[in-house]
Amino acid sequence: MNRFTEEVITQLRYYVYILVNPIDHTVFYIGKGTKNRVFAHELDYLKTDFSNDLVEKQKLNEIKTIHSNGMEVEKYILTFGLSEDEAFHVENAVINFCKLIDEQKLNVKKLTNIMSGHRSDGQKEALQTFGRVELLQDALSPKPVDINQLNSHKIMFVKIKPTKDKSDSSKDLKAEEMYNPVSEALKKRTLGDWVMSLDKANSIEYILGVYPGSGMIVSAFKIIKDSPRYEVLHSTTKSGRKQKRYNFYQYAEPLTEIDGIQLFPDHIKLTNYQYVNSSGVPCNVQSERVYVGFD
């Protein structure tokens, strides 16, 4: 990968990044930039002589060593959605922090607030706010596929977010699990428990998990048609009304494709239905599930 798409560039604004040597896993450069700046360094080493600039010479020699071993520089975005001034200050802080770790031999493995980082305004809807450039590209701009490319299947789409579950800790979802379609927690979140009509419960063919911020498909299951195909759970609402919930956990199998449309490992977003419009833009639909293919 040597560039971001225009859709991702718009979301990134200014960002802070690091370059890593994959041979020994060392960080050899920290920078800030916009657009495709993070990719420019590898191109520079091929065409530029920085013999009079010691810092640039060291960086480019590092890249040369990596390429001579048949490898590429690993590129990570630390944060994005920044103004130029904010990126300048973050870059400076990260460099100072790395100096402290190196000089004082500090250990950050016991950092107590590792899950408490704040997001910039530009990151609020993003599933992924840092990581390898390939991961961010997929997270911020999954490949669009028109839902009409699927045959007329009966599908339930379920909103999935990386949050803790209020009643069942086994359903707690971390952001990284959203990229693992066979995650146990993701499976539980996708397949139940859902209030719906008996007709829908008996006729649903597929249940797909969707991250609403980008429309990305994060999980996909086919309901096994053999009876029984669900577990019925009885509950009572706060108003005292009795209701049935249907759980498909024991009666579904994971999928990587439907009708030849590859869902994983390269994540896609289906378009032209309630959660994502025909232009690929996620819609502000409040319902936690929607149905396609039902009369």
JOUR-V27569 format. One record per backbone hydrogen bond with DSSP energy under -0.5 kcal/mol. NH is the residue of the N-H (numbers start at 1). CO is the residue of the C=O. E is the energy in kcal/mol with one decimal. If there is no record, write none. Layout:
NH_CO_E, NH_CO_E
This chain:
9_5_-2.4, 10_6_-2.0, 11_7_-1.1, 12_8_-2.4, 13_9_-1.7, 14_82_-1.9, 15_33_-2.7, 16_79_-2.1, 17_31_-2.8, 18_76_-2.4, 19_29_-2.5, 20_74_-2.8, 21_26_-3.0, 22_20_-0.7, 25_21_-1.9, 26_21_-0.8, 28_19_-2.3, 28_26_-0.6, 29_19_-1.1, 31_17_-2.6, 33_15_-2.3, 35_13_-0.6, 37_34_-1.7, 39_36_-1.4, 40_36_-0.7, 40_37_-1.2, 41_37_-0.6, 42_39_-0.6, 43_39_-0.8, 44_40_-2.3, 45_41_-1.7, 46_42_-0.5, 46_43_-0.8, 47_43_-0.7, 47_44_-1.0, 48_44_-2.0, 50_48_-0.7, 53_50_-2.1, 54_52_-0.6, 57_53_-2.6, 58_54_-2.5, 59_55_-2.1, 60_56_-2.8, 61_57_-2.2, 62_58_-1.8, 63_59_-2.0, 64_60_-2.3, 65_61_-2.2, 66_62_-2.0, 67_63_-2.5, 68_64_-2.2, 69_65_-0.8, 69_66_-0.8, 70_67_-2.0, 71_66_-1.8, 74_20_-2.3, 76_18_-2.3, 77_131_-3.0, 78_16_-3.0, 78_76_-0.5, 79_16_-1.2, 81_12_-3.2, 82_12_-0.7, 82_14_-2.2, 87_83_-2.4, 88_84_-1.9, 89_85_-1.9, 90_86_-2.5, 91_87_-2.7, 92_88_-1.9, 93_89_-2.3, 94_90_-2.7, 95_91_-2.3, 96_92_-2.3, 97_93_-2.5, 98_94_-2.5, 99_95_-2.0, 100_96_-2.2, 101_97_-2.4, 102_98_-2.3, 103_99_-3.2, 104_100_-2.8, 105_101_-0.7, 106_101_-1.0, 111_108_-1.4, 114_111_-0.8, 116_113_-1.8, 122_81_-0.6, 123_120_-1.9, 124_121_-0.9, 126_123_-1.5, 131_77_-2.5, 133_75_-2.0, 136_132_-2.1, 137_133_-2.4, 138_134_-1.9, 139_135_-2.4, 140_136_-2.8, 141_137_-1.6, 143_267_-1.2, 145_269_-2.3, 147_271_-2.2, 149_146_-2.3, 150_147_-1.7, 153_151_-2.6, 155_153_-0.8, 155_292_-2.8, 156_206_-2.4, 157_155_-0.5, 157_290_-2.9, 158_208_-2.8, 159_288_-2.7, 160_210_-3.0, 163_161_-1.8, 171_168_-1.9, 172_169_-1.6, 173_163_-2.6, 177_174_-1.0, 178_174_-0.6, 178_175_-1.3, 179_176_-1.2, 180_177_-1.7, 181_179_-0.6, 183_180_-2.3, 187_183_-2.2, 188_184_-2.2, 189_185_-2.3, 190_186_-2.0, 191_187_-2.1, 192_188_-0.7, 194_246_-2.3, 196_194_-0.5, 201_197_-2.3, 202_198_-2.0, 203_199_-0.9, 203_200_-0.8, 204_200_-2.1, 205_154_-2.6, 206_154_-1.8, 207_221_-2.3, 208_156_-2.6, 209_219_-2.0, 210_158_-3.1, 211_216_-2.7, 212_210_-0.7, 214_211_-1.0, 215_211_-2.7, 216_211_-0.5, 217_268_-3.0, 218_209_-2.4, 218_216_-0.5, 219_209_-1.1, 221_207_-2.1, 222_253_-2.8, 223_205_-2.7, 224_251_-2.7, 231_247_-2.8, 233_231_-0.5, 233_245_-3.2, 235_243_-2.4, 237_241_-3.1, 240_237_-1.8, 243_235_-2.7, 245_233_-3.1, 246_194_-3.1, 247_231_-2.6, 248_191_-3.1, 251_248_-1.6, 252_249_-0.7, 253_222_-2.2, 255_220_-2.1, 258_261_-1.8, 261_258_-2.5, 262_260_-0.7, 263_256_-3.3, 264_256_-1.4, 267_265_-0.8, 269_143_-2.8, 270_215_-0.5, 271_145_-2.1, 272_276_-0.6, 272_277_-0.8, 273_276_-2.6, 276_273_-0.5, 277_281_-2.5, 280_277_-1.9, 283_275_-3.1, 285_283_-1.7, 286_284_-0.5, 290_157_-2.0, 292_155_-2.6
